[in-house]
């Protein structure tokens, strides 16, 4: 009988991971490519699963970078 006395272990996610999960699949793919990783590993990081620290820092850096695109009118 699991969890009779203790709550289940839950992964804690940061604000960056939460904002990453809110993005569309296309935008997540672009960020993963900019971080030199795969979408699978990037999604695992977004869920709070175990990922290498290099992937985590690269994705956080890619999230903070300004998006390239057409200038605002």
PADRENGU-114937 format. One line per field, with one value per residue: y, x negated, z of N, C-alpha, C, O in turn; residue number from 1; residue in three letters. Coordinates in steps of 0.02 Angstrom, whole numbers, plus 50000, padded with zeros to 5 digits. Atoms other than C-alpha are relative to their C-alpha. Example, Ala and Ser with C-alpha at 12.3 -4.5 7.8 and 13.67 -1.06 7.14 Angstrom:
# PADRENGU-114937
nv = c(49941; 49941) .
nu = c(49955; 50042) .
nw = c(50000; 49997) .
cav = c(49775; 49947) .
cau = c(49385; 49316) .
caw = c(50390; 50357) .
cv = c(50060; 50055) .
cu = c(49955; 50039) .
cw = c(50000; 50037) .
ov = c(50059; 50110) .
ou = c(49903; 50014) .
ow = c(50033; 50045) .
pos = c(1; 2) .
code = c(ALA; SER) .
This chain:
# PADRENGU-114937
nv = c(49942; 49943; 49934; 49998; 49951; 49947; 49983; 50023; 49954; 49961; 49958; 49928; 49967; 49929; 49958; 50009; 50064; 49991; 49960; 50041; 50046; 49963; 49982; 50047; 50051; 49971; 49957; 50043; 50031; 49949; 49990; 50060; 49998; 49948; 50026; 50059; 50061; 50024; 49979; 50048; 49980; 49935; 50011; 50031; 49946; 49961; 50036; 50005; 50063; 49995; 49986; 49975; 49929; 49961; 49990; 49954; 49931; 49978; 49984; 49938; 49946; 49990; 49968; 49930; 49963; 49970; 50037; 49966; 49997; 49936; 49947; 49977; 49938) .
nu = c(49958; 50044; 49979; 49955; 50024; 50038; 49975; 50041; 50053; 49982; 50053; 49987; 50019; 50013; 49959; 50023; 49972; 49928; 49989; 50018; 49945; 49943; 50013; 49977; 50049; 50047; 50046; 50043; 50048; 50050; 50042; 50041; 50052; 50047; 50038; 50037; 49974; 49940; 49936; 49984; 50037; 49975; 49936; 50014; 50021; 49941; 49959; 50036; 50036; 50073; 50035; 50068; 50002; 50016; 49938; 49959; 50026; 49992; 49929; 49985; 50030; 49961; 49937; 50011; 50023; 49944; 49979; 50011; 49940; 49986; 49995; 49932; 49982) .
nw = c(50000; 50009; 49981; 49942; 49952; 50033; 50067; 50055; 50018; 50058; 50026; 49995; 50063; 49994; 50043; 50069; 50024; 50009; 50060; 50057; 50013; 50027; 50070; 50051; 50019; 50048; 49964; 49958; 50045; 50016; 49941; 49991; 50052; 49980; 49943; 50025; 49970; 50033; 49970; 49947; 49940; 49979; 49967; 49935; 49956; 49985; 49951; 49937; 49998; 49997; 50062; 49985; 49984; 50059; 50036; 49961; 50007; 50070; 50011; 49963; 50038; 50061; 49981; 49983; 50058; 50036; 50059; 50063; 50039; 50031; 49950; 49986; 50036) .
cav = c(50000; 50154; 50323; 50279; 50393; 50496; 50593; 50537; 50616; 50757; 50847; 51033; 51139; 51314; 51461; 51435; 51254; 51306; 51439; 51314; 51192; 51329; 51358; 51278; 51123; 51223; 51351; 51215; 51130; 51293; 51318; 51138; 51159; 51321; 51229; 51088; 50953; 50854; 50896; 50739; 50794; 50971; 50909; 50799; 50953; 51047; 50912; 50916; 50747; 50712; 50790; 50832; 51001; 51058; 51035; 51127; 51279; 51284; 51281; 51416; 51523; 51495; 51544; 51707; 51754; 51876; 51796; 51839; 51893; 52036; 52202; 52269; 52404) .
cau = c(50000; 49909; 49922; 50014; 49906; 49806; 49859; 49795; 49633; 49671; 49550; 49535; 49533; 49466; 49552; 49444; 49503; 49684; 49670; 49583; 49728; 49852; 49768; 49827; 49741; 49664; 49589; 49526; 49442; 49355; 49293; 49232; 49138; 49061; 49006; 48929; 49041; 49194; 49376; 49393; 49256; 49324; 49499; 49426; 49342; 49507; 49595; 49461; 49387; 49202; 49100; 48915; 48869; 48799; 48969; 49056; 48941; 48949; 49139; 49149; 49030; 49134; 49293; 49217; 49148; 49257; 49356; 49301; 49437; 49517; 49502; 49658; 49750) .
caw = c(50000; 49934; 50015; 50173; 50279; 50152; 49998; 49829; 49770; 49648; 49536; 49569; 49412; 49393; 49310; 49155; 49141; 49162; 49028; 48913; 48931; 48885; 48716; 48555; 48488; 48346; 48464; 48582; 48433; 48386; 48564; 48574; 48411; 48475; 48632; 48526; 48596; 48546; 48577; 48683; 48804; 48805; 48849; 48986; 49058; 49047; 49148; 49281; 49238; 49257; 49117; 49102; 49175; 49007; 48926; 49067; 49058; 48868; 48869; 49003; 48900; 48743; 48835; 48895; 48724; 48627; 48487; 48312; 48197; 48106; 48196; 48279; 48184) .
cv = c(50062; 50065; 50004; 50055; 50060; 50017; 49974; 50054; 50035; 50043; 50073; 50032; 50074; 50039; 49992; 49936; 50007; 50040; 49961; 49953; 50035; 50018; 49947; 49950; 50029; 50044; 49960; 49966; 50050; 50012; 49940; 49999; 50053; 49978; 49937; 49936; 49979; 50024; 49954; 50020; 50067; 49992; 49966; 50053; 50042; 49968; 49996; 49934; 50012; 50011; 50024; 50075; 50044; 50016; 50051; 50072; 50026; 50019; 50064; 50061; 50015; 50033; 50074; 50042; 50031; 49962; 50042; 49999; 50068; 50054; 50022; 50065; 50049) .
cu = c(49955; 50031; 50048; 49980; 49965; 50032; 49952; 49948; 50020; 49941; 50019; 49975; 49991; 50047; 49980; 50029; 50075; 50014; 49981; 50057; 50060; 49990; 50027; 49945; 49948; 49948; 49954; 49946; 49945; 49953; 49954; 49943; 49948; 49956; 49960; 50021; 50063; 50062; 50019; 49965; 50025; 50067; 49990; 49978; 50060; 50046; 49967; 49965; 49925; 49971; 49929; 50000; 49985; 50063; 50044; 49976; 50008; 50072; 50020; 49972; 50040; 50067; 49992; 49980; 50061; 50015; 49985; 50064; 50009; 50005; 50073; 50013; 50032) .
cw = c(50000; 50026; 50058; 50047; 49967; 49933; 49946; 49984; 49935; 49978; 50007; 49936; 50013; 49955; 49927; 49970; 49988; 49937; 49937; 49981; 49969; 49926; 49953; 49983; 49952; 50035; 50045; 49957; 49983; 50059; 50013; 49950; 50017; 50058; 49982; 50036; 49962; 50035; 50057; 50065; 50026; 50036; 50067; 50050; 50021; 50051; 50068; 50008; 50002; 49931; 50017; 50013; 49939; 49960; 50036; 49992; 49930; 49986; 50037; 49963; 49937; 50015; 50014; 49940; 49964; 49936; 49938; 49959; 49969; 50054; 50008; 49964; 50048) .
ov = c(50077; 50078; 50052; 50090; 50114; 49973; 49962; 50114; 50003; 50070; 50092; 50020; 50104; 50010; 49994; 49934; 49979; 50024; 49971; 49943; 50003; 50037; 49889; 49962; 50013; 50041; 49977; 49958; 50031; 50018; 49948; 49980; 50042; 49999; 49907; 49898; 50012; 50046; 49976; 50022; 50077; 50026; 49979; 50050; 50063; 50002; 49980; 49918; 50068; 49971; 50048; 50112; 50102; 50071; 50094; 50118; 50085; 50068; 50104; 50113; 50073; 50071; 50114; 50103; 50000; 49938; 50101; 49950; 50111; 50041; 50020; 50108; 50104) .
ou = c(49922; 50090; 50085; 50024; 49963; 50058; 49894; 49960; 50036; 49905; 50076; 49919; 50023; 50085; 50023; 50049; 50100; 50060; 50012; 50071; 50100; 50038; 50040; 49886; 49889; 49889; 49895; 49889; 49886; 49892; 49897; 49887; 49888; 49899; 49929; 49979; 50083; 50059; 50049; 49996; 50028; 50079; 50027; 49997; 50066; 50080; 50000; 49941; 49901; 49983; 49917; 50040; 50007; 50070; 50074; 50016; 50023; 50085; 50059; 50004; 50048; 50092; 50036; 49987; 50114; 49969; 50000; 50101; 49964; 50033; 50113; 49969; 50051) .
ow = c(50050; 50014; 50065; 50075; 49995; 49899; 49960; 49993; 49885; 50020; 49993; 49915; 50056; 49916; 49883; 49912; 49939; 49899; 49885; 49922; 49935; 49893; 49972; 49998; 49957; 50019; 50052; 49980; 49981; 50050; 50032; 49966; 50006; 50064; 50026; 50058; 49914; 50093; 50106; 50118; 50086; 50086; 50115; 50108; 50079; 50089; 50118; 50062; 49990; 49885; 50073; 49984; 49936; 49934; 50004; 49981; 49920; 49951; 50010; 49960; 49918; 49975; 49999; 49941; 49960; 49902; 49935; 49961; 49972; 50107; 49962; 49958; 50028) .
pos = c(1; 2; 3; 4; 5; 6; 7; 8; 9; 10; 11; 12; 13; 14; 15; 16; 17; 18; 19; 20; 21; 22; 23; 24; 25; 26; 27; 28; 29; 30; 31; 32; 33; 34; 35; 36; 37; 38; 39; 40; 41; 42; 43; 44; 45; 46; 47; 48; 49; 50; 51; 52; 53; 54; 55; 56; 57; 58; 59; 60; 61; 62; 63; 64; 65; 66; 67; 68; 69; 70; 71; 72; 73) .
code = c(UNK; UNK; UNK; UNK; UNK; UNK; UNK; UNK; UNK; UNK; UNK; UNK; UNK; UNK; UNK; UNK; UNK; UNK; UNK; UNK; UNK; UNK; UNK; UNK; UNK; UNK; UNK; UNK; UNK; UNK; UNK; UNK; UNK; UNK; UNK; UNK; UNK; UNK; UNK; UNK; UNK; UNK; UNK; UNK; UNK; UNK; UNK; UNK; UNK; UNK; UNK; UNK; UNK; UNK; UNK; UNK; UNK; UNK; UNK; UNK; UNK; UNK; UNK; UNK; UNK; UNK; UNK; UNK; UNK; UNK; UNK; UNK; UNK) .
